[in-house]
Amino acid sequence: MYIEHLSLNNFRNYARLELGLPTHNPVVLHGANAQGKTSLLEAIYYLATAKSPYSVNDRQLIHWRAENDPIPFARLAAEVCSRHAPLNRLDMTLMIEKTGDGVARLRKVVKVNGVEKRIMDLVGLVNVVLFLPQDLTLVEGSPTDRRRFMDNTLGQVDAAYLNAVEVYEKVLPQRNALLKRINDRQASPKELPFWDEKLVSAGSIIVAGRQRFLRELEVRAQSAHLELTGKREILTLHYQPSFLPTFAGDGQLSFDAFGLDLHRELSPDEIAPQFADRLRVEERESISRGMTLCGPHRDELRLNINERDCGLYGSRGQARTAVMAIKLAELAWMRDRIGEYPILLLDEVIAELDAQRRAFLLERIDGVTQTLVTTTELDIFTQPFLDRAAIWHVTDGRISVGDERP
């Protein structure tokens, strides 16, 4: 899979950009900070997921110079080639429109080959793996960071999973609001089953999807981690759902048994009745606290090295090694899932690695897939790698090739 042509209008640093991308040679985006290197990767990631990895507010993606236009907008377009489709034209427009009462709202329009589509229809059109220095949050960050990693990866290839996440994120706050009204005696507990059914249906798909994904990811991550550590350390992934579905429904062989959670598999249909039971058991406490106490929104993922929690007991070096193994595993997992390598985006990662990890990473990605790397320093790369790479210099939202700098 690769992007043949990328077009940006009023996106971040780029007032206008038309860019053809090489398919096999890595692209090194070189320049000072705040010039637009990261924005280019962000645009590609946004085309794949309709989400920014750097901002929660899509309005920030619109170039500041467009703020005073009658209808401020940003447009992203790409021609994408894959084994499933020789060429797809993907077009996304963000517009700030005013409603009848004068309130400005953001409207997002997605088109595929000129036909307007839902965001759900993006699944599988562009697949990317993004590697950032901030990915250390997979080890050192909050459970929210690790849940986001699972959701963003799975949501690119599994439409049912993506839909379940969207439904769950809509239903959960409505159920929580109802719980608060019940506690304030403004609503009846008899209204809960309606929302419980929706929450259980979507949540069971999410839990089953995460368990399967992590089981498949662990095999690939362990292999990369063993190579990185000279076979001295074994990486394992410990999935901890907030409720403990069991294989027999009798409390035995549950997900909380270390080492078991990723080696057996439950279907959504097997998880659903147990999730529903847990909601009923916790109903009184949930009402008193005004929040849903169990479900995928409270799941956790822990990375363990030699059966010890890396986030609690691992060194900084061990955390970096574990994250690199996870990202390489993500690349291989997605290749196996979609039948081809996704596009690889590395944002200032190379400078964060020591010589050994840097060589390990570059050796495994060089020529494997379309790869874009950002850097402020070219001398951290080996000369053979630079000889094969396309060197693009980025200055104030403009890109020049090779030695021709703006």
C-alpha positions as a printed NumPy array, in Angstrom:
array([[  0.   ,   0.   ,   0.   ],
       [  1.283,   3.454,  -0.824],
       [  0.221,   7.032,  -1.482],
       [  1.048,   8.087,  -5.011],
       [  0.08 ,  11.738,  -4.686],
       [ -0.786,  13.973,  -1.723],
       [ -2.571,  17.322,  -1.909],
       [ -3.061,  19.757,   0.993],
       [ -4.889,  23.08 ,   1.157],
       [ -4.922,  25.214,   4.322],
       [ -3.814,  22.266,   6.438],
       [ -1.612,  23.254,   9.392],
       [  1.578,  24.884,   7.987],
       [  0.624,  24.188,   4.386],
       [ -1.327,  26.826,   2.486],
       [ -1.   ,  24.656,  -0.624],
       [  0.993,  21.52 ,  -1.373],
       [  1.059,  19.098,  -4.303],
       [  3.41 ,  16.199,  -3.73 ],
       [  4.273,  12.943,  -5.481],
       [  5.676,  10.311,  -3.121],
       [  8.18 ,   7.538,  -3.934],
       [  6.812,   4.078,  -3.328],
       [  9.834,   2.126,  -2.084],
       [ 12.678,   4.489,  -1.201],
       [ 12.281,   5.965,   2.285],
       [ 11.516,   9.678,   2.491],
       [ 13.511,  11.703,   5.016],
       [ 11.811,  14.98 ,   5.91 ],
       [ 14.573,  17.26 ,   7.168],
       [ 14.243,  20.692,   8.705],
       [ 14.111,  22.777,  11.856],
       [ 11.278,  22.445,  14.338],
       [  7.844,  23.941,  13.59 ],
       [  8.388,  24.002,   9.807],
       [  5.812,  21.383,   8.763],
       [  7.543,  17.996,   8.936],
       [  5.168,  16.564,  11.51 ],
       [  2.167,  18.174,   9.801],
       [  2.844,  16.119,   6.681],
       [  2.764,  12.879,   8.682],
       [ -0.315,  14.118,  10.515],
       [ -2.105,  14.656,   7.201],
       [ -1.44 ,  11.069,   6.099],
       [ -2.533,   9.705,   9.474],
       [ -5.685,  11.831,   9.318],
       [ -6.566,  10.449,   5.899],
       [ -6.337,   6.943,   7.357],
       [ -8.252,   7.488,  10.587],
       [-10.094,  10.838,  10.36 ],
       [ -8.343,  11.653,  13.652],
       [ -5.272,  13.654,  14.525],
       [ -2.637,  11.989,  16.734],
       [ -1.607,  15.422,  18.009],
       [ -4.834,  17.373,  18.535],
       [ -8.297,  16.619,  19.884],
       [ -9.781,  19.677,  18.172],
       [-10.011,  19.4  ,  14.384],
       [-10.412,  23.17 ,  14.081],
       [ -6.722,  23.489,  14.91 ],
       [ -5.908,  21.67 ,  11.664],
       [ -7.159,  24.574,   9.549],
       [ -4.39 ,  27.002,   8.527],
       [ -4.577,  30.159,  10.656],
       [ -4.509,  32.374,   7.557],
       [ -7.88 ,  30.913,   6.517],
       [ -9.624,  32.058,   9.718],
       [-10.981,  35.24 ,   8.114],
       [-12.243,  33.529,   4.951],
       [-16.041,  33.453,   4.455],
       [-15.929,  29.671,   5.039],
       [-12.609,  28.646,   6.634],
       [-11.627,  25.217,   5.389],
       [ -8.827,  22.681,   5.086],
       [ -8.684,  20.011,   2.382],
       [ -6.661,  16.828,   2.222],
       [ -6.598,  14.535,  -0.801],
       [ -4.574,  11.49 ,  -1.756],
       [ -4.328,   8.961,  -4.538],
       [ -3.852,   5.61 ,  -2.824],
       [ -2.778,   2.334,  -4.411],
       [ -3.185,  -1.053,  -2.762],
       [ -3.424,  -4.706,  -3.662],
       [ -7.219,  -4.448,  -3.385],
       [ -7.592,  -1.337,  -5.536],
       [ -5.169,  -0.034,  -8.196],
       [ -6.161,   3.548,  -7.357],
       [ -8.527,   5.231,  -4.943],
       [ -8.984,   8.978,  -4.732],
       [ -9.594,   9.968,  -1.121],
       [-10.742,  13.502,  -0.339],
       [-11.459,  15.048,   3.08 ],
       [-12.632,  18.598,   3.728],
       [-12.963,  20.353,   7.085],
       [-15.199,  23.438,   7.025],
       [-16.242,  25.875,   9.729],
       [-19.851,  26.82 ,   9.03 ],
       [-22.23 ,  29.046,  10.933],
       [-25.625,  27.722,  11.928],
       [-28.813,  29.779,  11.802],
       [-28.22 ,  31.104,  15.323],
       [-24.688,  32.204,  14.413],
       [-22.831,  29.402,  16.177],
       [-19.76 ,  28.164,  14.28 ],
       [-19.497,  24.4  ,  13.878],
       [-17.053,  22.127,  12.139],
       [-18.29 ,  19.992,   9.284],
       [-16.254,  17.094,   7.935],
       [-16.905,  15.787,   4.416],
       [-15.337,  12.539,   3.216],
       [-15.34 ,  11.47 ,  -0.43 ],
       [-13.963,   8.346,  -2.06 ],
       [-13.61 ,   8.531,  -5.835],
       [-15.863,  11.578,  -5.834],
       [-18.691,   9.937,  -3.886],
       [-19.518,  11.209,  -0.382],
       [-18.994,   8.527,   2.26 ],
       [-19.225,   7.951,   5.994],
       [-16.075,   7.955,   8.097],
       [-16.752,   4.258,   8.636],
       [-16.139,   3.713,   4.927],
       [-12.494,   4.762,   5.321],
       [-11.628,   1.445,   6.971],
       [ -8.985,  -0.31 ,   4.895],
       [ -8.511,   2.441,   2.297],
       [ -5.332,   3.802,   3.914],
       [ -3.523,   1.933,   6.669],
       [ -0.687,   3.48 ,   8.628],
       [  1.575,   2.714,  11.567],
       [  2.76 ,   5.844,  13.379],
       [  5.832,   5.7  ,  15.635],
       [  6.412,   8.649,  17.978],
       [  8.76 ,   9.369,  20.898],
       [  5.565,   9.797,  22.934],
       [  4.798,   6.123,  22.375],
       [  6.591,   5.487,  25.657],
       [  3.13 ,   6.133,  27.094],
       [  2.413,   2.521,  26.103],
       [  4.588,   1.652,  29.093],
       [  4.682,   4.734,  31.271],
       [  1.402,   6.47 ,  30.454],
       [ -2.173,   6.08 ,  31.616],
       [ -4.602,   3.244,  30.779],
       [ -6.309,   5.726,  28.425],
       [ -3.12 ,   5.866,  26.322],
       [ -3.02 ,   2.091,  25.98 ],
       [ -6.721,   1.825,  25.184],
       [ -6.261,   4.481,  22.505],
       [ -3.435,   2.454,  20.957],
       [ -5.662,  -0.623,  20.714],
       [ -8.631,   1.32 ,  19.342],
       [ -6.625,   3.282,  16.754],
       [ -4.912,   0.165,  15.409],
       [ -7.964,  -2.079,  15.311],
       [-10.208,   0.682,  13.99 ],
       [ -8.127,   0.912,  10.809],
       [ -8.82 ,  -2.665,   9.731],
       [-12.02 ,  -3.779,  11.484],
       [-15.191,  -1.852,  10.61 ],
       [-17.278,  -3.762,  13.186],
       [-14.824,  -2.842,  15.918],
       [-14.72 ,   0.812,  14.863],
       [-18.505,   0.956,  14.835],
       [-18.658,  -0.657,  18.283],
       [-16.257,   1.937,  19.693],
       [-18.307,   4.791,  18.225],
       [-21.553,   3.354,  19.603],
       [-20.003,   2.688,  23.008],
       [-18.614,   6.236,  23.252],
       [-22.082,   7.637,  22.53 ],
       [-24.008,   5.31 ,  24.853],
       [-21.685,   5.489,  27.875],
       [-22.21 ,   9.205,  28.695],
       [-25.967,   8.806,  28.194],
       [-26.046,   5.878,  30.625],
       [-23.937,   7.834,  33.111],
       [-26.297,  10.814,  32.854],
       [-29.243,   8.489,  33.52 ],
       [-27.498,   7.009,  36.568],
       [-27.106,  10.519,  38.004],
       [-30.77 ,  11.336,  37.335],
       [-31.826,   8.105,  39.033],
       [-29.696,   8.983,  42.061],
       [-31.362,  12.414,  42.144],
       [-34.779,  10.71 ,  41.917],
       [-35.446,  12.349,  38.564],
       [-35.609,   9.048,  36.628],
       [-36.448,   5.395,  37.207],
       [-34.04 ,   2.401,  37.278],
       [-36.48 ,   0.771,  34.848],
       [-34.922,   2.944,  32.12 ],
       [-31.499,   1.293,  32.518],
       [-32.083,  -1.974,  30.574],
       [-32.478,  -0.038,  27.307],
       [-29.015,   1.529,  27.652],
       [-27.499,  -1.611,  29.176],
       [-28.405,  -3.635,  26.107],
       [-26.666,  -1.152,  23.802],
       [-23.631,  -0.898,  26.066],
       [-23.292,  -4.676,  26.34 ],
       [-23.651,  -5.261,  22.603],
       [-20.925,  -2.769,  21.681],
       [-18.701,  -3.447,  24.692],
       [-18.586,  -7.198,  24.092],
       [-17.303,  -6.648,  20.548],
       [-14.602,  -4.317,  21.896],
       [-13.396,  -6.714,  24.599],
       [-13.32 ,  -9.666,  22.197],
       [-11.5  ,  -7.592,  19.561],
       [ -8.873,  -6.35 ,  21.991],
       [ -8.225,  -9.827,  23.371],
       [ -7.737, -11.307,  19.915],
       [ -5.579,  -8.384,  18.746],
       [ -3.269,  -8.562,  21.756],
       [ -2.95 , -12.326,  21.467],
       [ -1.832, -11.977,  17.847],
       [  0.358,  -8.942,  18.571],
       [  2.169, -10.619,  21.456],
       [  3.636, -13.361,  19.256],
       [  5.196, -10.822,  16.91 ],
       [  6.322,  -8.486,  19.703],
       [  8.018, -11.298,  21.589],
       [ 10.045, -12.249,  18.531],
       [ 11.281,  -8.684,  17.949],
       [ 11.963,  -8.194,  21.654],
       [ 14.034, -11.358,  21.906],
       [ 16.202, -10.135,  19.022],
       [ 16.627,  -6.712,  20.595],
       [ 17.651,  -8.129,  23.97 ],
       [ 19.838, -10.986,  22.783],
       [ 17.173, -13.446,  23.98 ],
       [ 17.672, -12.318,  27.576],
       [ 14.201, -10.863,  28.123],
       [ 10.704, -12.112,  27.311],
       [  7.971,  -9.557,  26.647],
       [  4.379, -10.503,  27.474],
       [  1.166,  -8.513,  27.166],
       [ -1.327,  -8.742,  30.004],
       [ -4.836,  -7.659,  29.088],
       [ -6.947,  -6.719,  32.111],
       [-10.627,  -6.148,  31.291],
       [-12.508,  -4.291,  34.017],
       [-14.773,  -7.291,  34.419],
       [-13.572, -10.866,  34.193],
       [-15.387, -12.915,  31.554],
       [-14.725, -16.629,  31.877],
       [-14.68 , -19.512,  29.456],
       [-17.153, -21.611,  31.405],
       [-19.132, -18.737,  32.893],
       [-18.401, -20.122,  36.35 ],
       [-15.573, -17.866,  37.48 ],
       [-12.867, -20.321,  36.486],
       [-10.124, -19.753,  33.886],
       [-10.745, -16.017,  33.898],
       [ -8.86 , -13.265,  32.115],
       [ -7.074, -12.26 ,  35.329],
       [ -5.01 , -15.471,  35.396],
       [ -1.55 , -14.34 ,  34.265],
       [ -0.522, -15.718,  30.885],
       [ -3.95 , -17.104,  30.099],
       [ -5.712, -13.99 ,  28.827],
       [ -3.999, -13.993,  25.424],
       [ -3.956, -17.712,  24.76 ],
       [ -7.651, -18.504,  24.721],
       [-10.39 , -16.63 ,  22.982],
       [-13.929, -15.601,  23.869],
       [-16.475, -14.446,  21.303],
       [-18.699, -11.38 ,  21.794],
       [-21.661, -13.71 ,  22.303],
       [-19.847, -15.444,  25.177],
       [-18.807, -12.156,  26.758],
       [-22.152, -10.338,  26.461],
       [-24.215, -12.18 ,  29.129],
       [-21.354, -11.915,  31.614],
       [-20.997,  -8.197,  30.961],
       [-24.759,  -7.771,  31.444],
       [-24.625,  -9.714,  34.722],
       [-21.801,  -7.511,  35.994],
       [-23.77 ,  -4.351,  35.191],
       [-26.734,  -5.708,  37.171],
       [-24.549,  -6.653,  40.141],
       [-23.019,  -3.168,  40.222],
       [-26.239,  -1.301,  39.498],
       [-26.836,   0.052,  43.008],
       [-23.264,   1.289,  43.436],
       [-23.241,   2.733,  39.889],
       [-26.365,   4.738,  40.703],
       [-24.913,   6.076,  43.947],
       [-21.691,   7.087,  42.194],
       [-23.322,   8.3  ,  38.989],
       [-21.016,   6.358,  36.695],
       [-20.652,   3.019,  34.91 ],
       [-18.107,   1.026,  36.91 ],
       [-17.168,  -1.66 ,  34.405],
       [-16.696,  -1.972,  30.669],
       [-14.048,  -1.404,  27.991],
       [-13.65 ,   2.235,  29.077],
       [-11.895,   0.911,  32.195],
       [ -9.792,  -1.817,  30.579],
       [ -6.044,  -1.938,  31.12 ],
       [ -3.058,  -3.351,  29.244],
       [  0.232,  -4.02 ,  31.023],
       [  3.581,  -4.841,  29.395],
       [  5.661,  -7.339,  31.326],
       [  9.336,  -8.241,  30.927],
       [ 10.35 , -11.568,  32.436],
       [  7.002, -11.554,  34.265],
       [  7.629,  -8.174,  35.912],
       [  5.585,  -5.083,  35.068],
       [  7.759,  -2.892,  32.851],
       [  5.831,   0.251,  33.779],
       [  6.517,  -0.294,  37.481],
       [  9.905,  -1.999,  37.539],
       [ 11.475,  -1.521,  34.096],
       [ 14.277,   0.878,  33.234],
       [ 13.94 ,   3.634,  30.638],
       [ 15.969,   1.513,  28.224],
       [ 13.696,  -1.481,  28.752],
       [ 10.661,   0.706,  28.112],
       [ 12.106,   1.954,  24.814],
       [ 12.945,  -1.59 ,  23.74 ],
       [  9.461,  -2.839,  24.611],
       [  7.806,  -0.002,  22.675],
       [  9.982,  -0.614,  19.609],
       [  9.066,  -4.3  ,  19.706],
       [  5.367,  -3.369,  19.945],
       [  5.535,  -0.964,  16.982],
       [  7.396,  -3.461,  14.79 ],
       [  4.826,  -6.062,  15.811],
       [  2.023,  -3.64 ,  14.894],
       [  3.561,  -3.242,  11.428],
       [  3.779,  -7.024,  10.939],
       [  0.305,  -7.629,  12.416],
       [ -1.306,  -5.138,  10.065],
       [  0.548,  -6.643,   7.094],
       [ -0.83 , -10.069,   7.961],
       [ -4.311,  -8.677,   8.558],
       [ -4.686,  -6.67 ,   5.316],
       [ -2.351,  -8.7  ,   3.099],
       [  0.233,  -5.945,   2.545],
       [  2.396,  -3.586,   4.539],
       [  0.787,  -0.349,   5.732],
       [  2.471,   3.023,   5.327],
       [  5.029,   3.659,   8.073],
       [  5.403,   7.11 ,   9.645],
       [  8.259,   7.846,  12.063],
       [  8.166,  11.259,  13.704],
       [ 11.54 ,  12.231,  15.285],
       [ 11.952,   8.655,  16.524],
       [ 15.435,   7.95 ,  15.15 ],
       [ 17.108,  10.655,  17.254],
       [ 15.598,   9.134,  20.403],
       [ 17.247,   5.74 ,  19.858],
       [ 20.739,   4.566,  20.685],
       [ 22.961,   3.243,  17.898],
       [ 21.948,  -0.394,  18.398],
       [ 18.205,   0.211,  18.342],
       [ 18.566,   2.694,  15.481],
       [ 20.393,   0.146,  13.328],
       [ 17.876,  -2.558,  14.257],
       [ 14.914,  -0.389,  13.257],
       [ 16.356,   0.969,  10.008],
       [ 17.427,  -2.486,   8.89 ],
       [ 13.882,  -3.822,   9.26 ],
       [ 12.019,  -0.977,   7.613],
       [ 14.382,  -0.094,   4.749],
       [ 12.624,  -0.97 ,   1.495],
       [  9.834,  -2.912,   3.197],
       [  7.062,  -0.353,   2.792],
       [  6.452,   3.29 ,   1.976],
       [  8.174,   5.063,   4.851],
       [  8.363,   8.718,   5.867],
       [ 10.804,   9.801,   8.567],
       [ 11.17 ,  13.251,  10.112],
       [ 14.429,  14.571,  11.537],
       [ 16.259,  17.761,  12.447],
       [ 19.637,  16.052,  11.923],
       [ 20.706,  14.091,   8.867],
       [ 23.964,  12.863,  10.376],
       [ 22.163,  10.414,  12.684],
       [ 21.468,   8.208,   9.648],
       [ 24.027,   5.956,   8.029],
       [ 25.308,   7.057,   4.643],
       [ 24.036,   3.897,   2.868],
       [ 20.535,   4.675,   4.189],
       [ 20.739,   8.293,   3.018],
       [ 22.008,   7.175,  -0.389],
       [ 18.805,   5.168,  -0.878],
       [ 16.483,   7.761,   0.638],
       [ 14.721,  10.738,  -0.89 ],
       [ 15.87 ,  13.759,   1.144],
       [ 13.232,  16.479,   1.363],
       [ 13.908,  19.766,   3.13 ],
       [ 10.935,  21.389,   4.863],
       [ 10.889,  25.132,   5.533],
       [  7.806,  27.127,   6.542],
       [  5.333,  24.793,   4.852],
       [  7.372,  24.392,   1.672],
       [  9.23 ,  21.276,   0.525],
       [ 12.323,  21.093,  -1.639],
       [ 14.114,  17.978,  -2.855],
       [ 17.752,  16.979,  -2.373],
       [ 20.237,  19.83 ,  -2.194],
       [ 17.731,  22.412,  -3.451],
       [ 16.68 ,  24.143,  -0.262],
       [ 14.148,  26.968,  -0.124]])
